[in-house]
Every structure is written in C-alpha cells, then in structure tokens.
C-alpha cells in the first residue's frame, strides 16, 4: 500500500488507515481485523481516549504492541468522562491533556504517541494553552506530532495559524464536499487531511442504493436527490466504492482515508475497492454529478 508524508513531518502514513472505533470489544475478534490491516500494508491506526471509555485504546494497544516500531499510532484528547462514566464534558486545559496523555500511553502500552489530536474544539478554548501543552509533550518525547479533529473552519483556521499541527481530521466524501472550501487553508499550513466518512455511511458502496431507499435524507440531500445521485454514480464504468475512495485520494492535501471495520470482511472489501484503479475521466464525471453549493452552516 502506498504511503504519504504527513504534513511537514517525517511521518509517512498508509493511504488507508484503520479507524479503530468500530473494532469489536472482544480482543480476539479485534486482533483478527488488525492483523488483516497489517498484512495489507496499513500502518496508521486511529483511536481516541473516549472510545468505549478507554477500552478501545486498551484493545488497540494489546493488538499492536509487538508491531509498535512498524506502525503509526494516533489517539485523541479533550473529552473528559464524568465520574459515573455515563457522559463527558469538553476539557482542553493543560491539566487535563497532561493527565490524559499519560493515561492513554498506559492503555496503549507504549512510550510515545505518533499523532496526538485535539478531539474537537471551540472558539472559547484557550488555544495558546492547548498548543503550548502539545509542544511541551513533543519536547518530552511523549508525542511525535499533533493535530486536530474538527468540522469547524474557524476553530481549524485559528489552530493552524498558531501552531505546528501536521493534520486535520474531518468528514469528507463525494456526498459531503464541504471541506473542499478549506483545502487551501490546510495546504498553506502544510497540514494533511485525515478523512472519515469516505463512503458516506455506506451510500457509496455496492449496497448504497438500497441504503438510500430506506433513509429519509442525508445532509443537504433529500431522499429523492440521494437516490438519483447514487443511480447516476452507479452508471459510471467503475465500482462506486472505488470511485469514492480514489476521488478523495486524488486530492493533494489528503494524507489517509480513515476506514472503520467491525469485521475482517468489511476491511478487505475496502482494501479491494482501494486497489481498483479509476480513470481520471470517471473521477471528473463523479465530481460533476455530486457538485453542490458549498455549505455555510458549520462556520460557527
């Protein structure tokens, strides 16, 4: 599998990364999926301290500890579980991030995190404190690089302008092209894009039409618009999932597609779709089919 440089760092990530949130809570079942990922050249594994109340990090750490030197491990911080464990609050303070990184390191069974991401963000955050904390963790050797996972352009803009962040994670697909409006911002600051939702909740797979017929709407698409769009995409001379993945990968700013899987078969289907080459002419046709007015509702 091809790899791409992550921003301006010396880290190279596989073009598909495994989003670990969907992993089974059973270690044996999770190990099988992670092994398939490793066997197929995936080196980027993405989790968060919030997933399954920290248990996801433990599963990922157990599965990858023997391959630690060969993989890029990423997790996230900022959402603080309450004492009862039935909810969380936003806490981007230095004290919490410092405590949280040590807890993540213990659960992941590692001495360092390759990419540490702020898991959200608001304009009320003390961004200077957040960045100073991240860079202090870098100097200590606890993290190699840092980034942000957010859908808020103003938050991303401020974070990139004030920091040395190398990545931004956000939803992006043929059916959700809002981020295109912000790609120049990432390019200007030499930050790479981690995409999630690349197959748009399964609408951009072989079963996409059936899924669309059973849904009410999706983002700005009414059900009729969604069904019509998927039908048009299915007329193109390439598998719709391959078109979806290659469309995102053709963007220079893209670092890795973060793909989730709850079983090995799902992951293998995504890998096979990735391997299928799609001519540029078809990607251009897909882009025209899904061309839409740029959204503005996430500008707050």
N, C-alpha and C positions, 0 to 999 in steps of 0.2 A: 504494500500500500504506500502511496506517495505521502511525503511529509511536507509541511510548510513551516517557515520561520514564524514564530510568534512575536508579532510586533518588531521591536528593535532588539529583542533579547537573543540569547544564544540557545533558546529552546526551540526544538522542532517537533511539531505535533502531527499525528496522522490525520489525513483528511476526513476520516470518520473517527469520532471519539465516542466512548461509551458513556451515556448518561445513566448513572447508577441508581437514580431514584426509583426506577421501575424494577430493580432487582428483587427477587423473592427474599423473604425474611429468613428462609432456610439456607444455611451456609452451603450445604451440598449442592442445592439447585443453583445458587448464585455462583458457586465455583465453576459449574459447567458452562455458564454463559460467559464468564470472564475468561475461561480457557479458550473458548471459541474465538473471542476477541483477540486474545494474544496470538493464537495460531494463524489468524488472518491479518496480522500486521498492525492491529490497533495498539497504540502506545499511550493514548490520552484517556484518562479515567476521571470523571467529574462527579463529585458528590457534594454534600453540604451537612453542616452540623445539625441542621433542623430535621433532615430526613429521618423519619421513623425515630425521632427523639434521640438521635445519635447512634442508633443501632446500625444504620446503613454504613456509617463510617467504619464501625467495627467489622462488618462483613467484608467491606472492600479491603480493609487493612489485612484481615486474615487471608483473603484470597491472593493478595498481591505481594505479601512480604518477601516471598522467595524470588520475586522478579523486580524488586524495588529499583535496582540500578538501571533497568531497561525501560522503565515506564515514566510517564509524566503524570503526576498525581495532583489533582486540584480539588479544593473544597471551598466552602463559603462561610461567611460570618455576618452577624448583625441582628439576627432574630433570636431573641432570648426567651427560652422556655420559662413559664412561671413555675412556682414551687410544686403545684399539683400536677404539672405536666399536661394539662388539657388545653393550653393556649400559649401564646407567646406575645412579646412586645418588641418594638424596634429599639435597639440599643447600640448605636455606633460609637460609644465612648471608648477612650483609650483603655480604661479599666476592664471593660467587658471584652474587647478584642484581645487584649493581652491574656486574660484568663481563658478565653475561648480557644485561642490558638494552641495553648498547652494541652487543653482537653482533647482537641482534635488530633494532635500529634500522638497522644497516648492511645486513642481509639484506633487510629490508622497504623499504629505500630511503626512509626518512622521518626527520624530525627529532623526532617525538614519537609515542607510542602512546596511543590514546584510552582503552583499558581494559586494564590490566596485571593479570593474575590469578595468584595463587599456585596452582600446579598440583598440589594435594594438601594434605598437612599431617598432622602427628601431635601428640599431646599432649606429646611430648618436645621439640617445637620451642621455640626462644626467640621466642615470638610478639611480644614487645615489640620485639625487634631487627628482625623482619620488617616490622612496621608502621612503625617509625621509618625504615627504609630506603625503604619505599614512599612515605612522606610527604616524605622528602628528595628523592626522584626527582620528586615533584609540584612541589616548590618550585623545582627546577632546570628545570622545563618539559619534562622528558623523557617524562612520562606525565601524562595529564589526570586519570584516576580509577583506582582499583584495586578488586579483588575477590578472590574465592576460588572455586576449583573443587574440590568435595569432596563425599563422601557421609557424612561422619562428623559427626553432630549436635554432639558435644562440641567438636570442633575448630571447627566453624562458629560455635557459640554463643560460644566464647571470642574468636574473631577479630572477630565483630561487636561484642561488648561493649567491646572495647578499641580499636576502630578507626573510621575514617570510610568503610569499604568501602561501595560502592554496588551490588554484585552478588554473587550466589552461583550457581554453575553446578552442576546435578545432574541425574541421570536422573529423569524424571517422565512418566508416561503413564497412560492408563486401566487398563493392566495392572500398573503399578507406582506405587501411590498412597502409598507410604511418606512422601514429603516433605510430604504434607498435614498431618502431625503437627507440622511445624516451620514452617509458613507464618506463624503468629503471631509467631514469632521474627524472621523477615525483615521483617514489617510493622512490628514495634516499632522496628526499627533502620533503617527506610526504605531497605531494600535490595531490589533487584529480582531475580527469578528468571530465569536463563537455563536453558532446559530442553534436555536431549539425550535421545535415545531416545524421542521423542514418538510414533513409530509402532511402537515396541517390536520392533525387528529385522524389521519388515515384517509382523508378525502383524496389525497394524491397517491393512492395505491390502486392496485387492481380491483379492490373492493370498494373504491371510493364512491362510485355511483350509487351502490346500494346504501352506503352510509348517508349520502346526501339526501336520498329519497326519504330516509327515516328521521331526518333532522328538520328543525324549523328554519334556522338561518345560521350564518357563520360570519362574524364580524360585520362588514357592510353588505354582505351578500344575503339577499332573500333566498328562500329555498329554491325558487324558480331560477334565479340567477346562478346559484351554486350548481344546480343540476345542469343547466345549459352550459356553463363554463367547463365542467368536468367532461361532458359529452364532446365538446369541441377539442379538449386536450386529448381525449381518447382516440380521436381521428388521426392524430399525428403518428407518423411511422416510427415510433419508439415506445417502449413501455413507459407508462405515466410516472411510475416511481423513479425511473432512471432520469427522465426529463426533470423531475422535481429536484433531485439531488445535484445533477450536473448544472442546472440553472443557477443554483446557489454557489456551487464551486467555481463557476466561471468568473465570479466577482473577485477582483484582485484583493479586496480587503478581507475576504473570508479566510479564516485560519482553519477551523474544523467544524464539521457538522456533528452536533451532539445528538446521537440517536439512542433512544431508550429501547429496552427489550426486557420482557418478563419471561422469555424462554429462548433457547438457542435457535429455534426455527425462525423466530422473528428477526433475530440479529443476522442470521445467514441470508434471509430474504433481502435485508437492507444492503448487505455486502454484495450480493449478486446484482442488485439494482445499481450500485455504485460502479461495478466493473463494466457495465454496459455503456459503451461509448455512444454519445448522442451528437449528431452533426450540428454545427453552429446554425444552420438554416432552420432546423427544428426548434432550437432554443429561441431563436428570434421569433418564430411563429408563436411559441408558447408565451413569450413576453408580450406579444401583441394581443393575444387572447385575454390575458389577465391584466392588461393595462388598466389602471384605475386612477381616480383622483387621489392625490396624496392626502392622508388623514391629518387632522389637526388636534383631535381630542386628547392626545397624550402630551400636549405641550405644557402641562401644568405640573 
